[in-house]
Amino acid sequence: MITANVWERAVHVLCGGVSGTGFTLDHDGRHYLVTARHVVKSGLPVKVLVRGKAVPAKLTGLTVPVKEADVAVFRLDRPITPPDLPLTADMDGMIFGQDAYFLGFPFGVTFDLGDEYFPLVKRCTISGTTQKYEGRTILLLDGWNNRGFSGGPVVFQPPMAARAWKQWQVAGIVTRYRTEREPVTEAGRRAAPGAEVRLNTRIIIAEQITRAMEAIDADTPLR
C-alpha cells in the first residue's frame, strides 16, 4: 500500500503547455522540488499543483552537477507539501528484480477525490542499471510508462532483511521509455513505403535519485 508520505509528496507540474509530474524532498531544513528537465526545458514559468490546486511558491533553479541528466531541481521558499510526512531519497536496500511503483499524471489524468486530486500509481520491476546511457548510470525498469509520468518518483520498500522497518524510499525519477520502430502493415504487407509506428517496449528509463541529491547537496543556483 502506498502511504501518505508518497501520495502527498507527488505533485502536478505544468510548464509551457507540458504536463508532467514532480515530487518534494526536504534536506537540511530546506525544501526542494524535483522533476524531469525536459518537462521544464521551455524556460517558461513553472506551475505546481498540490492536490489539484496551484500553490504560490518561489522556485529557484539549481545546477545539476551531471549536466546530461534529465533532472531539474528547484529550491522552494517554503514547504508546499506536509513537512511531517518526510520522504526518504535513498537507493540503499534496493534489490534488482523487486517490485517498485511510480506515480504521476499520465496524459493529465488524475485520481479525483472530491474537489481535490492525486497522482495515479503504476507498478514496475526494478530490472537493472546501465552505465552506457549517454555517459551516465541510469535505472532500467519494466513497466508501462506513459506521457505525463515524466518527473515522477520511483519508490520501493527495502526487504525486511535490509531494514528493520519497511519505509518507502525514492530510488529514481521517471524520464522516458524506450521505443522500437514497427512497420505499418495492411493484409500482411507494408501499408506504405517507410510507414512506421513507435511502440512502447515497456523499458522505462529513470534517472537515479543520486542525480537530484547531488544538486540538493551543492544547492548552487543556476546562472
N, C-alpha and C positions, 0 to 999 in steps of 0.2 A: 504494500500500500504506500503510495506517495504521500508523504507527510506535509504538514502546513509549511514547514521551513523551505520546502521546494516549491510548492504551489504559489506561495506568497512572494517568492523571490523572482519568479519568471515574469517578465513584463513585455508589453507590446511596443515595438519600436517602429516609427514611421519617419521616412525621410525622402523628400523629393518624389513622391509617388510610389516608393518602395515600402512594402510591408514586411517586416521581419520580427525577430524576437531578440530579447536581451535578458540579462539577469543581474542582480545586485550582489555585491560582496562587501564585507567590512574588513578593514585591516588597520591596525594601529590607530583606532579611533576615527578613521576616515571612511567615507562611503564611496563606492565605485559602481559604475555601470559597465558591463561587458557585453559586446555583441560582435557580429562579423563585420569586418571592414567594408566588404562590398555592399552591405546594407546602407552604409552612411557615406559612401565614396563620393556622392554628388557634392558634398560640402554644404548642402542646404541645411537649414535648421532641423535639429532632431527633436521629434515629438515623442514623449514617453507616456504610455498609458498604463496605469496600475489599476487592476480590477475594471478596466474599461474606461477609466476616467483620466484625462490629461492631468499631469502633475507639473506645477510651476517650479522647476529646479534649474539652477545654472549648471551647465555641463562644461568642464574643462578637459579638452582632449589631451591624452598623454602619449608620449612616444613609446612605441612598442620596439624593444631592442632588436628583435628578429624582424626586420622590415618586410620580409617576404610573407610573413604570416598573415592570414586573412582574419585578423583580430583588431578590434578597436576597443579602447578602454577610455572611459571618461571619469574624472573625479566629480562627485556631486557635492554641492554646497550644503546639503542636508540629507538625512535619510528619507527615502521615498517608499521603503517597504519596512515592515516591523523589525526594528533592531533586536528585539527579544527573540527573534526566530532566526538565529545565525545559520549560514550555510557554509560548510567546510569545503575549501578548494584544495584537494589533495588526491593524488593518484595512488597513494600508499595503500596496499592491501588489495588492489585490483588484480583479478585473475583472468587471463585470456580464456575465452570460452564461456564466461559467465554472462548472465543476463544483465542488461542495463536499460535505462529509459532516457528518452529525450523529450523535451517539451517545447511547444511553440504554437504558432498561429498559421497553419497551412492555408494558403490562398485567402488569408484574412478570416478563416473560420474560427469561431470561438466557442468555449464551453460556457453557456449562459446560465446564470443563477440570479433570477430577479432582474434588477436593473444593472447588475454587475456581470463581468465575465472573466474567465480564466483561460489559461492555455490548454490545448489538447495534449495528451500523453501518448507516446508510442514506445513499444518495446523493441529492443535490438540486442544483438550479441556482440560482445567485445571480441572481434576476430583477431586483431593483432596490431602491430605497428610497422611502419616502414621508414627508413632513413633516406629513401630515394625520391622523395616528393619535393621537387624544387629546392633541394639542398637542405631540407629540414625533416625532423621526425614528426609524423602525424599519427593519429589513431585511425584505424580502419574498423568500421562497424558493419554488421549485417542487419539490414532493416529497410523499411520503405520510408525514405525521406521525400518530402515534397517542398515545393517553393513556399517560403514563408517560415519554415523552421530555422532558416539561417540565423545564426547568433544565439540559438537556444542552448541551454545547458544539457550535457550528457551526464546523468547521475547514476551512481551504483551504490551498493551496500557491500562492504567487505565481509567475507565469510566469518563466522564466529571464531574460527581458528586464528584469523588475522587480527581481530579486535575483540576485546572483552564485551563490547556492545556493538550493535549494528546501527550505525547512523548513515544517513545519506551524504555522499561526497560528490563534488563536481570533478569529473575527470577530463572533460573536454568541452569544446564549443563546436556546434554543428556548422559546417560551412557549405558543403555541396554534396552531390552524389555523382558517382562515375556513370557515364553513359556509354552505349555502344550503338553503332550505326547498323540499321537493318534495312535492306532493300524493300521498297513498297512493291508488292506483287498483286497480281489480279489473275485468277484462274491459273495459278502456278507460274505465271510469267511476270516479268517486270512491268509495272503499270506504265512507267515512262523511263527513258534513259536517265540514269543518275538520281532517280527519285528515291529518297531515303527518309527514315524517321529515326529519332534518337530514343532509345529505350533506357529505362531506369534499370541498372544492373543490380540494385539492392546493396551496392557497396557504398557506404556513407563515409565521406571524408570529414574528419573532425580535428581541429587543432587541439593540441594538448593544453590543459589549463595552465601549464607552466608558462606558456607564452604570455598569458594575461598577468600572471603573478610577477613575472619579471618587470612588466610595465608598472604594476602597482608598487612593487618594492622600490623601484627607482623614482617613481612619481615625478617624472620630468615632463612639463607641459610642452605640447607641440609648438613649433615656431613657424 
